[in-house]
Amino acid sequence: MEIYVDRNGVQVKAIKFFSGESEGYVYQVNHGDTHHDLKFQTGRVSDSGVNGLTNEALLAIVIHRTNSLNDKFPCKENACAITKMQEALMWFE
């Protein structure tokens, strides 16, 4: 199922999967011949062990990347986005 396409043609699809008693999604990010898969944690870590990316880890990555870009190209929009992502990370934690 396609869940997002940006103005540059980068497409994100959510592919549902089942593994044992857990279910989740693998997210495919595609642009031309470039393809990346993101697999998130399924099930509790206490039950399943660490088996994928967490929302918190992904937010930390995006916050770091946006901070780095904002150092080079500072703007109000970046600063607002960083603040909101930091707030989201706080609520997830």
MARLUMKOL-23445 format. One record per atom (N, C-alpha, C, O): x, y, z; atom name. Coordinates in steps of 0.1 Angstrom, whole numbers. Each point is the difference from the previous one (the first is absolute). Example, Ala and Ser with C-alpha at 12.3 -4.5 7.8 and 13.67 -1.06 7.14 Angstrom:
132 | -57 | 78 | N
-9 | 12 | 0 | CA
9 | 12 | 0 | C
10 | 0 | 7 | O
-14 | 11 | -14 | N
9 | 11 | 0 | CA
-8 | 11 | 8 | C
5 | 11 | 1 | O
***
This chain:
8 | -12 | 0 | N
-8 | 12 | 0 | CA
9 | 12 | 0 | C
9 | 2 | 9 | O
-11 | 7 | -18 | N
8 | 13 | -1 | CA
-5 | 9 | 11 | C
-12 | 3 | 1 | O
21 | 3 | 7 | N
-4 | 9 | 11 | CA
5 | 14 | -2 | C
-4 | 9 | 7 | O
14 | -7 | -16 | N
5 | 13 | -2 | CA
8 | 1 | -13 | C
7 | -10 | -4 | O
-8 | 21 | -3 | N
9 | 3 | -12 | CA
3 | 15 | 2 | C
-9 | 8 | 1 | O
22 | -5 | -2 | N
4 | 14 | 1 | CA
1 | 6 | -13 | C
-2 | -6 | -11 | O
5 | 19 | 10 | N
0 | 8 | -12 | CA
12 | -4 | -9 | C
0 | 3 | -12 | O
9 | -11 | 17 | N
11 | -5 | -8 | CA
-2 | -14 | -5 | C
9 | -6 | -7 | O
-20 | 0 | 10 | N
-4 | -13 | -5 | CA
5 | -11 | 10 | C
-1 | -12 | -4 | O
6 | 15 | 16 | N
3 | -10 | 10 | CA
-13 | -6 | 5 | C
-9 | 7 | 5 | O
8 | -20 | -6 | N
-12 | -7 | 3 | CA
2 | -9 | 12 | C
10 | -6 | 1 | O
-20 | 6 | 9 | N
1 | -8 | 11 | CA
-12 | -10 | 0 | C
-12 | 5 | -1 | O
15 | -18 | 3 | N
-11 | -10 | 0 | CA
1 | -7 | 14 | C
11 | -2 | 5 | O
-23 | -2 | 0 | N
-1 | -8 | 12 | CA
-4 | -14 | -4 | C
-11 | -2 | -6 | O
19 | -8 | 9 | N
-2 | -14 | -4 | CA
-3 | -7 | 13 | C
9 | -2 | 9 | O
-21 | -3 | -7 | N
-3 | -8 | 13 | CA
6 | -13 | -1 | C
0 | -7 | -10 | O
5 | 2 | 22 | N
5 | -13 | 1 | CA
-4 | -6 | 13 | C
-4 | 7 | 10 | O
5 | -20 | -9 | N
-3 | -8 | 12 | CA
12 | -9 | 3 | C
6 | -6 | -9 | O
-2 | 6 | 22 | N
11 | -8 | 4 | CA
-4 | -7 | 13 | C
0 | 7 | 11 | O
-3 | -19 | -11 | N
-4 | -7 | 12 | CA
-13 | 6 | 4 | C
-10 | 1 | -7 | O
9 | 4 | 20 | N
-12 | 6 | 5 | CA
0 | 15 | -2 | C
-10 | 7 | 3 | O
21 | -1 | -8 | N
1 | 14 | -2 | CA
-3 | 4 | -15 | C
1 | -8 | -9 | O
-6 | 20 | 8 | N
-2 | 6 | -13 | CA
6 | 14 | 0 | C
1 | 6 | 10 | O
2 | -1 | -22 | N
6 | 13 | -1 | CA
1 | 4 | -14 | C
-7 | -6 | -9 | O
15 | 16 | 6 | N
2 | 5 | -13 | CA
15 | 2 | -3 | C
7 | 3 | 9 | O
-4 | -6 | -21 | N
13 | 4 | -6 | CA
-3 | 12 | -9 | C
-9 | -1 | -8 | O
17 | 11 | 10 | N
-2 | 12 | -8 | CA
10 | 1 | -11 | C
12 | -1 | 2 | O
-16 | 1 | -15 | N
9 | 1 | -11 | CA
0 | 14 | -5 | C
-10 | 6 | -3 | O
22 | -1 | 2 | N
2 | 14 | -5 | CA
7 | -2 | -14 | C
11 | -6 | -1 | O
-17 | 11 | -10 | N
4 | -2 | -13 | CA
1 | 13 | -8 | C
-8 | 9 | 2 | O
19 | -8 | -10 | N
1 | 11 | -10 | CA
9 | -5 | -11 | C
12 | -3 | 2 | O
-18 | 1 | -13 | N
7 | -5 | -12 | CA
5 | -14 | 4 | C
-8 | -9 | 4 | O
21 | 7 | -6 | N
6 | -13 | 3 | CA
5 | -1 | 15 | C
5 | -11 | 4 | O
-7 | 21 | 4 | N
4 | 0 | 13 | CA
-11 | -5 | 9 | C
-12 | 4 | -1 | O
15 | -14 | 10 | N
-10 | -6 | 8 | CA
5 | -2 | 14 | C
12 | -5 | 2 | O
-19 | 8 | 8 | N
4 | -2 | 14 | CA
-12 | -6 | 8 | C
-12 | 4 | -3 | O
15 | -13 | 12 | N
-11 | -6 | 9 | CA
3 | 5 | 14 | C
11 | 0 | 5 | O
-22 | 3 | 2 | N
1 | 3 | 14 | CA
-10 | -10 | 7 | C
-11 | -1 | -3 | O
17 | -6 | 13 | N
-8 | -10 | 8 | CA
0 | 5 | 14 | C
11 | 2 | 6 | O
-22 | 0 | 0 | N
-2 | 4 | 13 | CA
-1 | -11 | 10 | C
-4 | -12 | -4 | O
6 | 14 | 17 | N
-2 | -9 | 10 | CA
-14 | -6 | 0 | C
-10 | 7 | -2 | O
9 | -21 | 3 | N
-13 | -6 | 1 | CA
0 | -8 | 14 | C
10 | -6 | 3 | O
-21 | 8 | 4 | N
-1 | -7 | 13 | CA
9 | 8 | 10 | C
8 | 9 | -3 | O
-10 | -13 | 16 | N
7 | 6 | 11 | CA
14 | -5 | -1 | C
3 | -12 | -3 | O
7 | 20 | 7 | N
14 | -4 | 0 | CA
1 | -11 | 11 | C
8 | -9 | -3 | O
-15 | 10 | 14 | N
1 | -11 | 10 | CA
-4 | -13 | -5 | C
4 | -11 | 4 | O
-13 | 11 | -14 | N
-5 | -13 | -6 | CA
7 | -4 | -12 | C
3 | -12 | -2 | O
0 | 22 | -7 | N
6 | -3 | -13 | CA
14 | 3 | -2 | C
6 | -3 | -10 | O
0 | 10 | 20 | N
14 | 6 | -2 | CA
-1 | 12 | -9 | C
-11 | 3 | -6 | O
22 | 3 | 4 | N
1 | 11 | -10 | CA
0 | -6 | -14 | C
9 | -7 | -3 | O
-19 | 11 | -5 | N
-1 | -6 | -13 | CA
-2 | 11 | -11 | C
-3 | -4 | -11 | O
4 | 16 | 15 | N
-3 | 11 | -10 | CA
2 | 13 | 6 | C
4 | 2 | 11 | O
-6 | 8 | -20 | N
2 | 14 | 4 | CA
-12 | 5 | 8 | C
-11 | -5 | -2 | O
14 | 14 | 12 | N
-11 | 6 | 8 | CA
-3 | 14 | -5 | C
8 | 6 | -7 | O
-20 | -2 | 10 | N
-4 | 14 | -3 | CA
10 | 10 | 5 | C
4 | 10 | -6 | O
0 | -13 | 19 | N
9 | 9 | 7 | CA
14 | 1 | -8 | C
5 | 11 | -1 | O
0 | -22 | -3 | N
13 | -1 | -8 | CA
-2 | 8 | -13 | C
9 | 8 | -3 | O
-20 | -10 | -4 | N
-2 | 7 | -12 | CA
-1 | 15 | 2 | C
6 | 8 | -8 | O
-13 | -4 | 18 | N
-1 | 15 | 3 | CA
13 | 6 | 4 | C
3 | 11 | -5 | O
5 | -19 | 13 | N
14 | 5 | 3 | CA
8 | 2 | -12 | C
8 | 10 | -1 | O
-9 | -19 | -9 | N
7 | 2 | -13 | CA
-4 | 12 | -7 | C
8 | 8 | -5 | O
-21 | -6 | 4 | N
-6 | 11 | -8 | CA
3 | 14 | 7 | C
3 | 10 | -6 | O
-3 | -10 | 20 | N
4 | 12 | 7 | CA
14 | 3 | -3 | C
3 | 12 | -2 | O
6 | -22 | 3 | N
14 | 3 | -2 | CA
3 | 5 | -14 | C
7 | 10 | -2 | O
-14 | -16 | -8 | N
2 | 4 | -14 | CA
-5 | 14 | -2 | C
6 | 8 | -7 | O
-18 | -5 | 13 | N
-5 | 14 | -2 | CA
8 | 10 | 7 | C
2 | 11 | -5 | O
3 | -14 | 17 | N
10 | 9 | 6 | CA
12 | 3 | -8 | C
4 | 11 | -1 | O
2 | -22 | -5 | N
11 | 2 | -9 | CA
-3 | 9 | -12 | C
8 | 9 | -3 | O
-19 | -11 | -3 | N
-4 | 8 | -11 | CA
-3 | 14 | 4 | C
3 | 10 | -7 | O
-9 | -8 | 19 | N
-3 | 13 | 5 | CA
13 | 8 | 3 | C
0 | 12 | -1 | O
10 | -19 | 5 | N
13 | 7 | 2 | CA
5 | 6 | -13 | C
6 | 11 | 0 | O
-8 | -17 | -11 | N
4 | 5 | -14 | CA
-10 | 9 | -6 | C
4 | 10 | -6 | O
-17 | -12 | 8 | N
-11 | 7 | -6 | CA
-10 | 4 | 11 | C
-11 | -5 | -1 | O
14 | 14 | 10 | N
-9 | 2 | 11 | CA
-13 | 8 | -5 | C
1 | 9 | -8 | O
-12 | -13 | 14 | N
-12 | 7 | -3 | CA
-10 | -4 | 11 | C
1 | -9 | 8 | O
-12 | 18 | -7 | N
-10 | -2 | 10 | CA
-7 | -14 | -1 | C
-3 | -6 | 10 | O
0 | 2 | -23 | N
-7 | -12 | -2 | CA
8 | -12 | 6 | C
-6 | -9 | 6 | O
19 | 9 | -9 | N
8 | -11 | 6 | CA
0 | 0 | 15 | C
-2 | -11 | 6 | O
3 | 23 | 0 | N
0 | 1 | 15 | CA
-13 | -5 | 5 | C
0 | -7 | 10 | O
-11 | 11 | -16 | N
-13 | -5 | 5 | CA
-2 | -15 | -2 | C
-5 | -7 | 9 | O
10 | 1 | -20 | N
-1 | -14 | -2 | CA
9 | -8 | 10 | C
-5 | -10 | 6 | O
16 | 16 | -3 | N
9 | -7 | 10 | CA
-7 | 0 | 14 | C
0 | -10 | 7 | O
-6 | 21 | -3 | N
-7 | 1 | 13 | CA
-11 | -10 | 0 | C
-1 | -6 | 10 | O
-7 | 5 | -20 | N
-11 | -9 | 0 | CA
4 | -15 | 0 | C
-6 | -8 | 7 | O
17 | 5 | -14 | N
5 | -13 | 0 | CA
6 | -4 | 14 | C
-2 | -11 | 5 | O
9 | 21 | 1 | N
5 | -3 | 14 | CA
-12 | -2 | 9 | C
1 | -8 | 9 | O
-11 | 15 | -10 | N
-12 | -1 | 8 | CA
-6 | -14 | -2 | C
-4 | -7 | 9 | O
3 | 3 | -22 | N
-5 | -14 | -3 | CA
8 | -10 | 6 | C
-5 | -10 | 6 | O
18 | 11 | -7 | N
10 | -10 | 6 | CA
-2 | 0 | 16 | C
0 | -11 | 5 | O
-2 | 22 | 1 | N
-3 | 1 | 14 | CA
-12 | -9 | 4 | C
0 | -7 | 9 | O
-11 | 9 | -17 | N
-13 | -7 | 3 | CA
2 | -15 | -3 | C
-6 | -8 | 8 | O
13 | 4 | -18 | N
3 | -14 | -2 | CA
8 | -6 | 11 | C
-3 | -12 | 4 | O
12 | 19 | 1 | N
9 | -5 | 11 | CA
-8 | -1 | 13 | C
5 | -4 | 10 | O
***
